[in-house]
Amino acid sequence: MKSTGIVRPIDDLGRIVLPIEIRKTMELNPRDSLEIFIDGNRIVLQKYNPGCLFCGNPDDLCFYKGKLICSECVEALGNIPR
């Protein structure tokens, strides 16, 4: 992990502003979503890219019991011998 040297305060509502340089580098646009992870004593932000639970494919997704699954994996699951 590399340091940017940028420090930002947290406002009264718990918000921070991501500098434009970071948003451009990470291709973050207004209304994009970020996932938040905890790694020891670190907060990690990652651009949210929903994908298939099994293969990560972001295309042709459907929800099954609250999980995203692509049509290819749905088909493959249907072919599992019982």
Secondary structure, 3 states (H helix, E strand, C coil): CCCCCCCCCCCCCCCCCCCHHHHHHCCCCCCCCEEEEEECCEEEEEECCCCCCCCCCCCCEEEECCEEEEHHHHHHHHCCCC
